[in-house]
Each structure stands twice: as C-alpha cells, then as structure tokens.
C-alpha cells in the first residue's frame, strides 16, 4: 500500500513537472512568434518608408533643395569618397523637383586623389545639369574638404568653422636607431634601385627628401590651382599667405575671401534657394537608424529570452 502511494506521488510530481515544462515551452514559442512578427513588421516598415514619396511635405511636384551630408575622412571605401558621392550627387541633380544641391560638409580632409575626383565631378555635373551646388561647412572644412568645397558655386561657414589648410602633409616614423639598440638586422631584397624608398627601417637619404618634396609640391600645386580656379576673383589675400597650409576660423576666412558668407545650413538654403524645404540624399535616414536599433533589441530578446 505504501509502495502504491509512493508511486502515485511520483506520478503526480512527474505529471506536474511535464505540465510546467509544456507551459514554459508554449510561452517561449508565443514570445518567439511575437518578436518575429514585430521583426517582420519593422522590415516591412523600412521598405515602405524607402519606397514612399520623398518630397519633404509629401506632396509630389513641390520644389525643394537636395541635401547631401558629408562627414569624416575623405578616403576610398568611405561614405565621403568619389564612388559613394558621385552617383548620389547625380541623382540629386537629375531630380526635376530640386532647385539645387547643398553639400553639408564636416571633414578634416583626406586623400588628395579622392578630393580631386569629387572636385572635378562637381564641376562637370554642374555644367551638365545647370544647377547650383552650394557648400556649407560645419565644424571643419579643411584640407581635402576645402578642395571639394571650392568646386561649389558659393561656400558658407559658421563663424567658428575651421577653414582652409590649403597644403599637403606626409607623416611617418623612422626606426633605424631603435633597430640598432635591440640588435635587429632587416633584410630587404628589391628589383629596382628605388623600390625601398621611404622605408622607415632605412636611413633617410638626400634623394628621398628630394623625391618627397617633388611629389608633395606637385600635389600642393594642383590643390592651389583648384582653389584659384574655384575662387577666381574672390580671394582677398596673397596666395603666398593663403597656401601655406594654415587654417582660420570662418570669420577670418570670410575676410580672406576663402568663403562667401557666414551662416548655417538653413541660412544658406534660404539665401540661395529661398526655401528651407529639402530632400536628403545618401547616408542613413534617422528613421532607419532608429529602426535598426529596434531590430537589434528584437534580436537580443529572441536570443536571450
């Protein structure tokens, strides 16, 4: 009798445990389905947003400014590169409802090649589509970013925007003495007498310095020519002062003729296009960043719930 009672108790406990496990599994499945449904809803919302009419007020045919934001270093495989920017700029200029384009730039510069590619593309596309391209500088509009800016029809900056730096810089390190101290011998084999030029583990030679100066002078001259062409008749200081690689505040840059006016994004749009309505091209819309964050939270909950 006692054995039967023990078996009954065990059976009851096992059944209760199974019921609890089933309930727990059921709620897990319900949570999974709910989060998955939310995920699908967010994906659909993204594509619906990207496919929706994009005029700022939602009215087709309304005129507006095309806005392109350019941030960070100018370099290949970056958002601020020729491969990324040129198609975006062409899309903006071919939009029949755009009055013109505003490039909102916040950059310390970057590679001279990418800056030159973008500069030349802006000049060419302006001629082809006969629309204004205005540049607005934010915190920094220096070096390669200024190279890009002079392709615009007008340049606006904040009074405190760092502007200019019309020069070229090359940086590196030399480890020759360090290698001597720690007793390392470096072995390099080349075909071509100058193939190891500028090797940081070899001493600098007069020929190396001459070569560096030659290359940098040519790049600097190309930069200077772009500025002289883009700011023709507007520069108010001797190029010997402007092209030293120095930089100025926006307020001083205006006095030197490096920019055309002081103002922020809204000021420039109002003055040049008589509207503050704009459509943003390129980059990642704020709503997309928001939804991406929400999707990340969904995945976290799906994995760790």
C-alpha positions as CSV (number, residue, x, y, z in Angstrom):
1,X,0.0,0.0,0.0
2,X,2.8,2.3,0.9
3,X,4.5,1.5,-2.3
4,X,1.4,2.4,-4.3
5,X,1.1,5.7,-2.6
6,X,4.8,6.5,-3.3
7,X,4.2,5.6,-7.0
8,X,1.1,7.8,-7.1
9,X,3.0,10.7,-5.6
10,X,5.8,10.2,-8.0
11,X,3.4,10.1,-10.9
12,X,1.7,13.3,-9.8
13,X,5.0,15.1,-9.5
14,X,6.2,13.9,-12.9
15,X,2.9,15.0,-14.5
16,X,3.1,18.4,-12.8
17,X,6.7,18.8,-13.9
18,X,5.7,17.9,-17.5
19,X,2.8,20.3,-17.4
20,X,5.1,23.1,-16.2
21,X,7.7,22.3,-18.9
22,X,4.9,22.3,-21.6
23,X,3.6,25.7,-20.3
24,X,7.1,27.1,-20.3
25,X,7.8,25.9,-23.8
26,X,4.4,27.2,-25.0
27,X,5.2,30.7,-23.6
28,X,8.6,30.6,-25.2
29,X,7.0,29.8,-28.6
30,X,4.5,32.6,-28.1
31,X,7.2,35.1,-27.3
32,X,9.3,33.9,-30.3
33,X,6.3,34.3,-32.6
34,X,5.5,37.8,-31.2
35,X,9.1,39.0,-31.6
36,X,9.3,37.5,-35.1
37,X,6.1,39.2,-36.0
38,X,7.5,42.5,-34.8
39,X,10.6,41.9,-36.7
40,X,8.7,41.3,-39.9
41,X,6.6,44.4,-39.3
42,X,9.7,46.5,-38.9
43,X,11.3,45.2,-42.1
44,X,8.0,45.9,-44.0
45,X,8.0,49.4,-42.4
46,X,11.6,50.0,-43.7
47,X,10.8,49.1,-47.2
48,X,7.5,51.0,-47.1
49,X,9.4,54.1,-45.9
50,X,12.1,53.8,-48.6
51,X,9.5,53.4,-51.3
52,X,7.3,56.2,-50.2
53,X,7.2,59.6,-52.0
54,X,10.2,61.6,-50.7
55,X,9.3,65.2,-51.2
56,X,9.7,66.9,-47.8
57,X,6.0,67.7,-47.3
58,X,4.8,64.5,-49.0
59,X,3.4,66.5,-52.0
60,X,4.7,65.5,-55.4
61,X,5.9,68.3,-57.6
62,X,6.9,70.6,-54.8
63,X,10.2,72.3,-55.2
64,X,12.9,71.7,-52.6
65,X,16.7,71.6,-52.1
66,X,18.7,68.4,-52.4
67,X,20.8,68.0,-49.3
68,X,23.8,65.7,-49.1
69,X,25.7,65.4,-45.8
70,X,29.4,64.6,-45.9
71,X,31.1,63.7,-42.7
72,X,34.5,62.3,-41.7
73,X,37.7,61.5,-43.7
74,X,37.7,61.6,-47.4
75,X,39.0,58.1,-48.5
76,X,38.2,55.1,-50.6
77,X,35.5,52.8,-49.2
78,X,34.2,55.6,-47.0
79,X,30.9,57.5,-47.3
80,X,32.9,60.5,-48.3
81,X,34.5,59.1,-51.4
82,X,34.1,59.5,-55.2
83,X,32.5,56.1,-55.6
84,X,29.8,56.9,-53.0
85,X,29.2,60.6,-53.6
86,X,29.2,61.0,-57.4
87,X,26.1,58.7,-58.0
88,X,24.3,60.4,-55.2
89,X,25.1,63.8,-56.5
90,X,24.0,62.9,-60.0
91,X,20.7,61.5,-58.6
92,X,20.1,64.8,-56.7
93,X,20.9,66.9,-59.8
94,X,18.6,64.9,-62.1
95,X,15.6,65.2,-59.7
96,X,13.3,67.6,-61.6
97,X,12.0,69.0,-58.3
98,X,15.3,70.1,-56.9
99,X,16.2,73.7,-57.1
100,X,19.8,72.9,-56.5
101,X,22.2,71.0,-54.2
102,X,23.6,71.8,-50.8
103,X,26.7,69.8,-49.6
104,X,26.8,69.9,-45.8
105,X,30.4,69.1,-45.1
106,X,32.1,68.3,-41.8
107,X,35.6,66.9,-42.6
108,X,39.3,67.5,-41.8
109,X,40.1,66.3,-45.3
110,X,41.7,63.1,-46.6
111,X,43.4,61.7,-49.7
112,X,44.2,64.2,-52.4
113,X,43.1,61.8,-55.1
114,X,39.6,61.3,-53.7
115,X,39.2,65.0,-53.1
116,X,40.3,65.8,-56.7
117,X,37.9,63.2,-58.1
118,X,35.0,64.6,-56.2
119,X,36.0,68.2,-57.0
120,X,36.2,67.5,-60.7
121,X,32.9,65.6,-60.7
122,X,31.1,68.5,-59.1
123,X,32.4,71.0,-61.6
124,X,31.4,68.6,-64.5
125,X,28.0,67.8,-63.2
126,X,27.1,71.5,-62.5
127,X,27.8,72.3,-66.2
128,X,25.8,69.3,-67.4
129,X,22.7,69.9,-65.3
130,X,22.9,73.7,-64.9
131,X,22.0,73.7,-61.2
132,X,23.8,75.4,-58.3
133,X,25.9,73.4,-55.8
134,X,26.3,75.2,-52.5
135,X,28.7,74.2,-49.8
136,X,28.0,74.6,-46.1
137,X,30.9,73.9,-43.7
138,X,30.2,72.8,-40.1
139,X,33.0,72.1,-37.6
140,X,35.7,71.5,-40.1
141,X,36.2,72.5,-43.7
142,X,39.9,71.9,-44.1
143,X,42.5,70.4,-46.5
144,X,40.8,67.9,-48.9
145,X,37.3,69.0,-47.7
146,X,38.2,72.6,-48.8
147,X,39.5,71.2,-52.1
148,X,36.0,69.7,-52.6
149,X,34.3,72.9,-51.4
150,X,35.9,75.2,-54.0
151,X,34.0,73.3,-56.7
152,X,30.8,74.7,-55.3
153,X,29.2,78.0,-56.5
154,X,29.1,79.5,-53.0
155,X,30.6,78.5,-49.7
156,X,29.0,79.3,-46.3
157,X,30.6,78.5,-42.9
158,X,29.8,79.1,-39.3
159,X,32.0,81.9,-37.8
160,X,33.8,79.2,-35.8
161,X,34.3,76.7,-38.6
162,X,37.9,75.7,-39.0
163,X,38.5,76.6,-42.7
164,X,41.4,76.3,-45.2
165,X,44.6,74.3,-44.6
166,X,45.5,74.5,-48.2
167,X,48.5,72.3,-48.1
168,X,49.8,68.7,-48.2
169,X,51.2,66.6,-45.4
170,X,53.0,63.3,-45.3
171,X,53.8,61.6,-41.9
172,X,55.9,58.7,-40.9
173,X,58.3,57.2,-38.4
174,X,62.0,56.2,-38.5
175,X,63.1,53.1,-36.6
176,X,66.8,52.9,-37.6
177,X,68.3,53.7,-34.2
178,X,65.8,51.6,-32.4
179,X,66.8,48.6,-34.5
180,X,70.4,49.2,-33.7
181,X,69.7,49.2,-30.0
182,X,67.7,46.0,-29.9
183,X,70.1,44.3,-32.4
184,X,67.8,43.6,-35.3
185,X,69.0,43.3,-38.8
186,X,66.5,43.9,-41.5
187,X,66.9,42.2,-44.9
188,X,65.1,43.7,-47.9
189,X,65.5,42.5,-51.5
190,X,64.4,44.6,-54.4
191,X,64.5,44.7,-58.2
192,X,64.7,48.4,-58.9
193,X,67.1,50.7,-57.0
194,X,64.4,53.0,-55.6
195,X,61.8,50.3,-54.7
196,X,62.6,50.6,-51.0
197,X,62.4,54.4,-51.0
198,X,60.9,55.8,-47.7
199,X,61.3,52.5,-45.9
200,X,61.0,53.5,-42.2
201,X,63.7,51.0,-41.3
202,X,66.3,52.6,-43.5
203,X,68.1,55.9,-43.0
204,X,66.7,58.9,-45.0
205,X,68.8,60.0,-47.9
206,X,69.0,63.3,-49.7
207,X,67.5,61.6,-52.7
208,X,64.5,60.5,-50.5
209,X,63.9,64.1,-49.3
210,X,64.2,65.5,-52.8
211,X,61.6,63.0,-54.1
212,X,59.2,63.7,-51.2
213,X,59.4,67.4,-51.8
214,X,58.9,66.9,-55.6
215,X,55.7,64.8,-55.1
216,X,54.3,67.0,-52.4
217,X,55.0,70.2,-54.3
218,X,53.1,68.8,-57.4
219,X,50.1,67.8,-55.3
220,X,50.1,71.2,-53.5
221,X,50.3,73.0,-56.8
222,X,47.3,71.0,-58.1
223,X,45.4,71.9,-54.9
224,X,46.3,75.6,-55.3
225,X,45.2,75.7,-58.9
226,X,41.8,74.2,-58.0
227,X,41.4,77.0,-55.3
228,X,42.5,79.7,-57.7
229,X,40.0,78.5,-60.3
230,X,37.1,77.9,-57.9
231,X,37.6,81.2,-56.1
232,X,38.6,83.3,-59.1
233,X,38.1,87.0,-58.4
234,X,37.1,86.3,-54.8
235,X,40.4,85.8,-52.9
236,X,41.3,88.9,-50.9
237,X,44.8,87.9,-49.8
238,X,48.1,86.9,-51.4
239,X,48.3,83.2,-52.3
240,X,51.6,83.1,-50.5
241,X,49.7,83.6,-47.3
242,X,46.6,81.5,-48.2
243,X,48.5,78.5,-49.5
244,X,50.9,77.9,-46.5
245,X,48.7,75.1,-45.1
246,X,47.5,77.3,-42.3
247,X,43.8,77.4,-41.3
248,X,41.4,80.1,-40.0
249,X,38.1,80.5,-38.3
250,X,35.1,81.0,-40.6
251,X,35.0,84.7,-39.6
252,X,38.6,85.2,-40.8
253,X,38.1,83.0,-43.8
254,X,35.4,85.4,-45.0
255,X,37.7,88.3,-44.7
256,X,40.4,86.4,-46.8
257,X,37.9,85.5,-49.5
258,X,38.1,81.8,-48.8
259,X,34.3,81.7,-48.3
260,X,31.3,83.7,-49.4
261,X,29.2,84.1,-46.3
262,X,28.6,83.3,-42.7
263,X,25.6,81.1,-41.8
264,X,24.4,77.6,-41.1
265,X,22.5,75.2,-43.3
266,X,19.1,76.8,-43.0
267,X,20.6,80.3,-43.7
268,X,22.4,79.1,-46.8
269,X,19.2,77.4,-48.2
270,X,17.1,80.4,-47.6
271,X,19.5,82.8,-49.1
272,X,20.4,80.8,-52.2
273,X,17.2,79.0,-52.9
274,X,14.6,81.0,-50.9
275,X,13.3,77.9,-49.2
276,X,14.2,75.7,-46.2
277,X,12.4,72.6,-47.6
278,X,14.8,69.9,-48.5
279,X,15.1,66.3,-49.5
280,X,18.1,64.4,-48.1
281,X,20.1,62.2,-50.4
282,X,22.6,59.5,-49.4
283,X,23.5,58.5,-45.9
284,X,21.2,56.7,-43.5
285,X,17.9,58.4,-42.6
286,X,17.3,59.0,-38.9
287,X,14.2,56.7,-39.0
288,X,16.4,53.9,-40.5
289,X,18.9,54.3,-37.6
290,X,16.0,54.2,-35.1
291,X,14.5,51.1,-36.7
292,X,17.9,49.4,-36.9
293,X,18.3,49.9,-33.1
294,X,14.9,48.5,-32.5
295,X,15.7,45.4,-34.7
296,X,18.9,44.9,-32.6
297,X,16.8,44.9,-29.5
298,X,14.4,42.3,-31.1
299,X,17.3,40.0,-31.9
300,X,18.7,40.3,-28.4
301,X,15.3,39.4,-26.9
302,X,14.9,36.5,-29.3
303,X,18.3,35.1,-28.4
304,X,18.4,35.7,-24.6
305,X,14.7,35.3,-23.6
